[in-house]
Amino acid sequence: MWGETYNHVFGRTTNPYNRKLTPGGSTGGEGALLALKGSPLGVGTDIGGSLRIPSAFCGLYTLRPSYERLPYCGAANALSGQESISSVLGPMANSMSGIKIFTKAIIDAKPWTRDPLALRKPWSEQDYALVEHGGGRRMCFAMMWDNGVVRPHPPLWRAMRITKMALEAAGHKGLKGN
């Protein structure tokens, strides 16, 4: 639940591209290792960005799956018994193909046979290819610019605006007011 990686044994983990910056947290150590090509794939946990932030800061790919899509049974968690905000396990890699290979392998192993909470949904190549959505050529998206409680800092707002423009330039359509 912290935006950088620090522990009392090894100290602060730094971003391999700029040692004055963080690789993000709390999976920042895994992000730094992957960015340095020290591992082909990593697995981390995510509640509020612990996979997504290090992946963005270290130039990686990740998947923050929906809760219960990938198994969590047997994973150590500091919040056991406090499942009001549930964590998920997800992959991090240097390529999108690494994310797909990992996710497909886990789902093909039918994790619901060992983890009663895991979603009972086999891998679908059609779903992955977004067949029901025109192959992903014309998607609809929405942006939440401000949730009324926390306003994005100007660099984040700028990144969101650039993302919106790139999506629209690629032929996707933002909802009205976005």
Backbone bond lengths (Angstrom), bond angles and torsions (degrees), N, CA, C in turn:
res aa  C-N    CA-C-N  psi(-1)  N-CA   C-N-CA  omega(-1)  CA-C   N-CA-C  phi
1 M - - - 1.452 - - 1.535 110.35 -
2 W 1.339 115.65 35.78 1.454 120.47 -178.11 1.522 107.70 -139.51
3 G 1.314 117.69 144.14 1.461 122.00 -174.57 1.515 116.06 -80.56
4 E 1.315 118.30 11.41 1.459 120.75 174.90 1.521 109.52 -148.06
5 T 1.332 116.73 174.87 1.459 120.69 -175.31 1.521 109.83 -114.79
6 Y 1.333 115.48 120.21 1.460 121.89 179.75 1.521 107.50 -149.80
7 N 1.331 115.82 137.68 1.459 119.16 169.38 1.524 108.94 -140.96
8 H 1.319 115.49 162.17 1.469 120.72 -173.40 1.527 113.16 -76.79
9 V 1.320 118.63 -11.69 1.460 121.28 178.25 1.526 110.41 -88.85
10 F 1.323 117.20 -52.34 1.467 121.74 -174.46 1.529 113.99 -100.29
11 G 1.321 117.66 -13.83 1.456 120.78 -178.77 1.522 111.97 84.57
12 R 1.325 115.79 -154.25 1.461 122.23 -175.38 1.522 111.02 -82.51
13 T 1.318 115.97 134.17 1.460 121.79 173.57 1.516 107.24 -88.91
14 T 1.321 116.61 134.73 1.456 120.22 -179.50 1.523 111.18 -111.38
15 N 1.312 115.14 160.24 1.459 121.63 -179.99 1.527 109.26 -71.93
16 P 1.337 118.96 129.65 1.457 120.04 -177.48 1.525 113.97 -67.06
17 Y 1.322 118.19 -17.17 1.464 121.10 178.97 1.528 112.64 -89.25
18 N 1.334 117.08 -23.42 1.454 121.90 177.92 1.522 106.69 -156.23
19 R 1.325 116.41 105.35 1.462 121.00 -173.56 1.516 113.63 -68.21
20 K 1.332 117.85 -6.34 1.461 120.96 174.96 1.533 111.30 -86.00
21 L 1.347 116.61 -6.57 1.456 121.51 -177.82 1.523 110.67 -114.98
22 T 1.314 115.62 164.38 1.459 121.99 178.24 1.530 110.01 -89.32
23 P 1.334 117.80 153.11 1.460 119.69 170.34 1.526 110.96 -84.46
24 G 1.328 117.01 2.65 1.458 122.00 -176.15 1.514 109.95 95.24
25 G 1.298 116.26 179.78 1.453 119.10 -179.20 1.502 109.39 -150.42
26 S 1.236 120.02 166.76 1.447 128.93 -2.44 1.524 112.35 -90.44
27 T 1.320 117.39 -3.27 1.454 121.81 177.76 1.526 110.01 -96.80
28 G 1.310 117.25 27.29 1.458 122.09 -177.62 1.512 114.06 -65.61
29 G 1.322 118.17 -33.11 1.467 120.44 177.54 1.515 110.80 -63.36
30 E 1.329 116.46 -41.87 1.462 121.26 177.08 1.526 109.93 -65.44
31 G 1.332 116.37 -40.16 1.463 120.38 178.08 1.515 111.87 -62.27
32 A 1.331 117.10 -44.01 1.465 121.01 179.08 1.531 110.85 -64.29
33 L 1.327 117.13 -42.73 1.462 121.40 178.85 1.525 111.21 -60.92
34 L 1.316 116.87 -44.67 1.466 120.92 179.16 1.524 111.33 -65.78
35 A 1.322 116.88 -41.88 1.469 120.45 179.32 1.522 111.28 -62.08
36 L 1.328 117.03 -32.33 1.465 122.09 178.05 1.530 112.13 -83.22
37 K 1.333 116.99 4.08 1.474 123.72 -178.49 1.527 111.41 61.98
38 G 1.350 116.09 31.50 1.453 120.81 178.17 1.517 112.58 -84.15
39 S 1.325 116.23 -7.98 1.454 121.15 -179.92 1.526 107.43 -158.03
40 P 1.335 118.09 145.49 1.464 119.24 -180.00 1.518 113.69 -79.65
41 L 1.344 117.16 -21.81 1.455 120.58 -175.16 1.514 108.77 -157.17
42 G 1.305 116.68 146.51 1.451 120.95 176.19 1.507 110.06 -133.85
43 V 1.322 115.62 159.56 1.460 121.49 177.05 1.513 107.15 -126.69
44 G 1.316 115.77 133.67 1.447 120.38 178.92 1.510 110.52 -138.57
45 T 1.314 115.17 -179.46 1.456 121.11 178.15 1.514 109.01 -111.41
46 D 1.322 115.93 158.60 1.460 120.39 -179.36 1.520 110.10 -149.75
47 I 1.308 114.62 132.43 1.462 123.10 168.14 1.529 107.16 -120.06
48 G 1.326 115.46 -57.89 1.458 120.34 -175.20 1.507 114.39 -119.37
49 G 1.326 118.19 14.49 1.456 120.21 177.22 1.511 114.70 135.70
50 S 1.310 118.60 9.38 1.461 121.32 -174.54 1.523 114.27 -65.79
51 L 1.308 119.16 -18.95 1.471 122.47 169.52 1.524 109.67 -94.43
52 R 1.324 115.92 -43.96 1.465 121.84 -171.66 1.525 112.85 -69.33
53 I 1.310 117.79 -40.83 1.465 120.34 -178.14 1.530 111.65 -66.78
54 P 1.347 119.81 -52.61 1.467 118.47 177.70 1.535 112.84 -60.41
55 S 1.318 117.37 -35.91 1.464 119.44 178.54 1.526 110.41 -64.25
56 A 1.316 117.45 -42.33 1.465 120.58 178.10 1.532 110.57 -66.16
57 F 1.325 117.47 -43.48 1.461 120.96 -177.03 1.528 112.83 -71.00
58 C 1.341 117.24 -24.53 1.469 121.11 -175.36 1.526 113.35 -111.29
59 G 1.328 118.16 9.61 1.456 121.26 176.40 1.522 114.24 68.74
60 L 1.325 116.67 39.01 1.464 121.59 -176.09 1.528 111.26 -113.04
61 Y 1.314 115.08 171.91 1.452 122.72 172.62 1.522 107.51 -104.84
62 T 1.327 115.93 149.01 1.457 120.08 177.20 1.507 109.85 -152.17
63 L 1.307 115.18 167.28 1.461 122.50 172.76 1.512 106.93 -134.94
64 R 1.320 115.33 121.37 1.458 120.55 172.35 1.531 104.11 -99.92
65 P 1.341 116.74 93.55 1.459 118.95 -175.03 1.522 112.05 -68.82
66 S 1.313 115.29 161.24 1.463 120.38 171.89 1.519 108.44 -63.13
67 Y 1.312 115.80 152.17 1.459 120.84 179.77 1.526 109.67 -56.49
68 E 1.314 116.51 133.78 1.452 127.04 177.62 1.530 114.50 75.30
69 R 1.355 119.24 3.43 1.471 119.28 177.03 1.520 110.77 -71.72
70 L 1.318 117.45 -42.19 1.468 122.12 174.85 1.528 107.97 -108.02
71 P 1.334 118.13 147.76 1.469 120.32 -175.30 1.522 112.70 -66.64
72 Y 1.322 114.95 149.32 1.459 122.40 177.94 1.529 110.55 -125.88
73 C 1.310 116.04 -8.65 1.468 122.65 -177.04 1.533 110.71 -54.75
74 G 1.305 116.59 128.36 1.456 121.56 177.55 1.516 114.68 88.58
75 A 1.327 118.10 -9.39 1.466 121.05 179.14 1.526 109.40 -77.21
76 A 1.316 116.51 136.62 1.463 120.68 177.39 1.520 108.69 -71.22
77 N 1.326 115.73 140.23 1.457 120.34 -179.25 1.517 108.91 -146.52
78 A 1.318 115.89 133.27 1.463 120.85 179.69 1.524 111.68 -70.78
79 L 1.331 117.93 -17.13 1.460 120.93 -176.28 1.525 112.29 -106.91
80 S 1.328 118.61 24.35 1.469 120.61 -180.00 1.516 109.85 -55.45
81 G 1.335 115.00 134.58 1.457 120.76 -177.92 1.508 113.36 87.41
82 Q 1.325 117.78 -7.61 1.465 122.95 178.84 1.519 108.78 -120.65
83 E 1.321 116.07 60.18 1.455 120.90 -173.79 1.522 114.06 -82.07
84 S 1.333 118.49 22.13 1.463 119.29 178.11 1.529 110.78 -68.23
85 I 1.304 117.12 -31.06 1.466 122.10 172.88 1.519 105.46 -121.77
86 S 1.324 115.23 100.64 1.459 119.77 -172.46 1.518 112.36 -86.25
87 S 1.301 114.25 139.07 1.458 122.90 176.26 1.527 108.64 -88.99
88 V 1.321 116.49 155.79 1.466 121.34 174.12 1.523 108.64 -126.79
89 L 1.333 115.83 154.78 1.462 121.71 172.55 1.517 108.13 -96.45
90 G 1.334 116.50 139.00 1.455 120.23 178.59 1.515 111.60 -150.73
91 P 1.338 116.08 158.61 1.466 121.29 -178.79 1.526 113.01 -87.51
92 M 1.322 115.01 155.71 1.471 124.13 171.66 1.529 106.22 -132.16
93 A 1.332 117.19 139.74 1.467 119.53 -178.93 1.522 110.09 -156.93
94 N 1.336 114.99 169.55 1.467 121.15 177.00 1.524 112.48 -84.15
95 S 1.336 117.87 -3.08 1.460 120.77 179.99 1.520 110.30 -145.41
96 M 1.315 115.65 153.90 1.455 120.54 176.02 1.530 110.00 -66.35
97 S 1.335 116.33 -33.86 1.468 118.95 179.58 1.527 110.92 -63.50
98 G 1.330 118.13 -33.66 1.462 121.27 176.62 1.520 111.65 -63.98
99 I 1.329 116.56 -39.43 1.464 121.18 178.09 1.523 109.88 -64.40
100 K 1.343 115.96 -44.50 1.464 120.10 -179.14 1.534 110.80 -64.79
101 I 1.327 117.63 -46.67 1.472 121.45 -178.68 1.528 110.20 -58.19
102 F 1.329 116.91 -46.80 1.459 121.14 -179.76 1.529 110.87 -61.82
103 T 1.326 116.06 -51.90 1.465 120.79 -175.43 1.526 110.96 -62.49
104 K 1.334 116.69 -44.70 1.461 120.63 179.50 1.531 111.02 -63.26
105 A 1.326 117.43 -41.16 1.467 120.92 179.45 1.522 111.25 -62.38
106 I 1.319 116.61 -42.41 1.471 120.28 179.40 1.526 109.85 -64.98
107 I 1.332 117.25 -47.87 1.467 120.06 -177.67 1.524 111.10 -67.94
108 D 1.345 117.96 -38.10 1.467 120.70 177.98 1.531 112.36 -64.16
109 A 1.329 117.44 -21.14 1.464 121.19 177.90 1.536 112.13 -79.63
110 K 1.331 116.82 2.07 1.474 122.92 178.75 1.533 111.34 52.84
111 P 1.337 116.94 64.02 1.462 120.00 -175.35 1.524 113.98 -61.92
112 W 1.314 118.06 -19.83 1.464 121.24 179.47 1.524 112.21 -65.38
113 T 1.341 116.57 -14.84 1.468 119.04 176.76 1.530 111.65 -76.70
114 R 1.326 117.43 -15.85 1.471 121.71 179.81 1.519 112.77 -117.73
115 D 1.344 116.21 -26.89 1.460 121.27 -179.61 1.526 107.60 -118.12
116 P 1.325 117.72 106.34 1.462 119.78 -175.43 1.530 113.85 -63.33
117 L 1.326 118.09 -17.38 1.461 120.13 178.66 1.529 113.48 -87.86
118 A 1.327 116.89 -15.86 1.468 119.98 -177.51 1.530 110.12 -66.91
119 L 1.304 115.45 135.66 1.459 122.12 -179.53 1.519 110.79 -60.87
120 R 1.307 116.91 132.14 1.472 122.55 -179.33 1.523 109.11 -88.24
121 K 1.310 116.05 75.92 1.465 122.00 -178.96 1.524 108.36 -140.00
122 P 1.335 117.17 112.00 1.465 120.30 179.26 1.528 111.94 -64.62
123 W 1.324 115.84 163.09 1.462 121.92 175.06 1.523 108.74 -63.66
124 S 1.322 116.09 139.04 1.460 121.20 177.65 1.521 108.84 -129.54
125 E 1.307 116.01 113.39 1.470 119.94 177.87 1.521 110.42 -63.76
126 Q 1.337 117.49 -31.61 1.471 120.77 177.63 1.522 111.03 -66.52
127 D 1.331 117.00 -42.40 1.467 119.68 176.83 1.522 110.22 -63.67
128 Y 1.339 116.38 -42.92 1.467 120.34 179.64 1.534 110.57 -60.39
129 A 1.324 117.20 -38.88 1.467 121.86 -178.70 1.532 112.36 -82.69
130 L 1.324 117.62 2.36 1.469 123.18 179.12 1.532 112.07 55.02
131 V 1.327 115.35 41.39 1.462 120.95 -177.34 1.527 111.15 -56.48
132 E 1.337 117.27 -42.95 1.467 120.70 -179.70 1.528 112.72 -69.28
133 H 1.306 117.27 -8.58 1.465 121.98 -178.67 1.525 110.88 -119.49
134 G 1.321 116.59 34.21 1.466 120.54 177.16 1.509 113.65 66.04
135 G 1.305 117.60 28.58 1.460 120.51 -179.52 1.518 113.03 70.71
136 G 1.330 116.93 16.55 1.463 121.04 179.04 1.516 114.25 82.71
137 R 1.338 116.83 8.11 1.470 119.34 -177.55 1.527 112.51 -71.83
138 R 1.323 118.04 -36.55 1.457 120.48 -178.62 1.524 109.20 -131.96
139 M 1.300 115.17 83.60 1.456 120.46 -179.55 1.529 109.43 -93.65
140 C 1.320 116.09 159.00 1.452 122.66 174.68 1.530 107.13 -108.27
141 F 1.311 117.76 138.97 1.458 120.61 -178.52 1.516 110.23 -138.66
142 A 1.312 116.08 164.00 1.461 122.54 176.58 1.524 108.31 -134.25
143 M 1.298 116.08 149.92 1.465 121.67 177.08 1.532 108.03 -121.05
144 M 1.323 116.86 133.14 1.461 120.44 172.59 1.527 106.50 -101.07
145 W 1.297 115.68 101.84 1.465 121.57 -175.08 1.519 111.80 -74.53
146 D 1.318 117.70 -30.42 1.453 122.09 -175.79 1.528 106.43 -160.50
147 N 1.322 117.67 125.51 1.461 119.74 -178.67 1.520 113.05 -88.63
148 G 1.329 117.86 6.98 1.446 121.67 179.68 1.520 113.67 84.47
149 V 1.316 117.51 -7.19 1.461 121.64 179.29 1.533 109.81 -118.27
150 V 1.331 115.77 -51.18 1.464 121.27 -178.50 1.524 108.51 -119.50
151 R 1.313 116.31 123.60 1.464 120.96 178.16 1.527 108.67 -94.87
152 P 1.333 117.32 135.86 1.467 118.96 177.63 1.531 111.18 -64.41
153 H 1.320 116.32 144.18 1.456 121.30 174.42 1.525 108.60 -65.84
154 P 1.326 118.73 155.81 1.470 120.48 -178.39 1.529 115.73 -51.18
155 P 1.350 120.69 -40.55 1.466 118.10 178.37 1.533 112.57 -64.90
156 L 1.321 117.31 -35.71 1.461 120.29 177.88 1.524 110.67 -69.57
157 W 1.322 116.34 -42.79 1.461 119.99 177.56 1.531 109.88 -60.25
158 R 1.324 116.96 -41.35 1.474 121.14 178.08 1.535 110.81 -63.00
159 A 1.334 117.12 -42.68 1.468 120.85 178.07 1.524 110.76 -63.05
160 M 1.313 117.41 -38.66 1.463 120.95 177.75 1.529 110.90 -65.44
161 R 1.319 116.31 -41.07 1.469 120.72 178.80 1.530 110.74 -64.91
162 I 1.331 117.16 -42.76 1.475 121.57 178.15 1.525 109.92 -63.00
163 T 1.341 116.87 -41.55 1.464 120.93 177.97 1.520 110.84 -62.30
164 K 1.330 116.80 -44.37 1.470 120.95 178.93 1.522 110.64 -59.62
165 M 1.328 116.52 -46.36 1.475 120.08 -179.58 1.522 111.03 -63.67
166 A 1.332 117.78 -38.97 1.470 121.03 179.57 1.529 110.76 -66.73
167 L 1.327 117.13 -40.66 1.463 120.59 177.97 1.526 111.03 -63.54
168 E 1.331 116.72 -43.99 1.468 120.23 179.06 1.527 111.19 -66.51
169 A 1.313 117.21 -38.50 1.473 120.61 178.64 1.527 110.91 -65.22
170 A 1.336 117.32 -26.74 1.461 121.95 178.66 1.536 111.96 -84.50
171 G 1.331 116.57 0.18 1.455 120.40 176.44 1.517 115.83 99.53
172 H 1.329 116.85 3.86 1.465 119.66 178.85 1.519 109.09 -86.12
173 K 1.325 116.65 160.80 1.462 120.95 -173.40 1.527 111.10 -120.48
174 G 1.321 115.65 126.37 1.454 120.61 175.71 1.521 109.85 -83.65
175 L 1.348 116.51 147.20 1.443 120.54 176.69 1.513 109.65 -65.60
176 K 1.313 117.44 156.21 1.475 121.42 179.45 1.516 109.70 -57.39
177 G 1.315 115.13 140.77 1.457 120.98 -178.62 1.519 113.85 84.18
178 N 1.325 116.16 1.08 1.461 119.86 -179.32 1.507 109.34 -106.11
